[in-house]
Amino acid sequence: MSEARRGIGLGALADRIGPDRVVGLPVGEVRSLTYDSRRATPGSLFFAVPGVHTDGHQFVDAAIAAGALGVVVEAERPRLSVPQLVVANSRHALADAADLWFDAPTRTLETIGVTGTNGKTTVAWLISQLLIAAGRRPGLLGTVWQRVGDETTDNLSRATTPEALELQELLAAMLAAGNDTAVIESSSHGLAQGRTRNCRYRSGIVTNLTHEHLEFHGTFEAYRAAKALLVEEAPLAILNRDDPSYDFFRERARDRVVSFGAHAEADVRGTLVTERPSGSTVSVLAPGWSGQLEIPLVGAFNVENALAAFAWAVGWGIDPEAARTALAAAPSVAGRMEPVDEGQPFGVVVDYAHSPDALEKVLRILRPLTAGRLAVVFGSGGERDTQKRAVMGRIASELADLVYVTDEDPRGEDPDALNAEIAAGARAAGSRDGENLWVINDRRSAIAAAIGRAGVGDTLLLAGKGHEHNMLTASGSIWWDEAEVARQELRAAGYGREGA
């Protein structure tokens, strides 16, 4: 990673990193930075970064054998043949070195961070559309997409916030391609670990906060504190006035705060006027402006997401009328309540919902919008949280009329056993095999079966895969695109836009 366009002296990098101590003489020209010993080459500076599954300190010798000029470690290693920069936090050191290596792109590139438990992807996307409408050229880094220059590509890595080295390289590429702003989905992991260090956020948005990622943070308080790092840095904070953690974030905000929500004291206050299968109308009262927003996104949570983006526009100084027009024209986010329309007389919606809470929310949103039966195709990831499987089966049984249990990244687990756990929860809630419950391991076959039973006025929710472009199985990663598979199976069933 980061093979040099030019080298930097090890001494200069040491000055930027500021190690607690240096073992050996920090001399020589560094030609690349890496935290992966397999990518170390002659002239590399290797960063020993502790990870969840492995610790980079175990690979110091391998990096040196590959030609590393020096190493950055959190604990001194005995009898090494290269200089050691001993630091308190290797990830922070990596972020500082990357900032110097790529000429501090965010000193010029104005950065906007979006964090929160839900809604990050949609809010980041909407903000990028608002910036484009305002005549700016935003870069975008998120779970679904990356935008460098004017080219938007799929993010195939499944990582919301990459390590600092890749992040700074992307920001430098945006600047070189003519972007003047960058919208960055900033995960709690990325904030807590210092991956976003040196992003120099100009504004930060916190969408909401619920319990999540406690396997990493340990406690809700630690999770919330990680999110707060964004608004502690950014001089403009956009906060959800309806969220129970609002006061916590408000107290930690560095400077200006613009709040949004239905709360009477919200700076940008929204009231739902109408809700349709194709979107919502919201009446909004903001400082110096009032009017209605037409939001072409389905669901109450997308009303909240649009309010967050509109509040950011107000705080950033974008004309509210221009913001209203941009939001009304904003395309949907891939895999987030994404409609699939091939002219069929029933609705097909693709959504990333892969947790009990998310599945319940989406089904509850779709129920009043469905004239006929509500069907759901879903599964649960293998080698992940096992406790949620039966719970998701129960939720699907209680809230949907037809339930199809299928594969969703089974990884190394036995799909039969995994899906049986989900189906058991559905059966316990009253679902009956062959009547309103089917277990079909192959996901394409499950989607085809659901389409085959769908009738006029029904809604079919395809939940769990969302925007992802692969399926993780015991034999490895295989291609998958939920919306495209749905289109293919709709055409195979005799539908198609050409003949609609």
Protein Blocks (a to p, Z undefined) as FASTA:
>chain_A
ZZafbdcdfklmmmmnopabdedjdedjdfbdcfbfklgcehiacdddddfkbcfklmmm
mmmmnopabdcdfbdcehiabdcdddfblklmmmmmmmmmnopmllmmccdddedjehkl
mmmmmmmmmmmmnopacddddfkbccehjbccddfkopabacfklmmmmmmmmmmnopab
dcddddfklmmnommgoklpabdcdfbdcdehklmnopaklmmmmmmmmmmmpmbdcddf
kbmklmmmmmmpmbbccdedjbfklfbacddfbdcfkbccdddddehiacddddfbecjk
lmmmmmmmmmmmmmnopafklmmmmmmmpccdehiapacdehiabdcdddfbfbfklmmm
mmmmmmmmpmbbcdddddddehiafklmmmmmmmmmmmpmbdcdddehkljacfklmmmm
mmmmmmmnopaehklpccdfblmlmmmmmmmmpcehiacddehjlmacbdcdfkbccddd
fklmmmmmmmmnopafklZZ
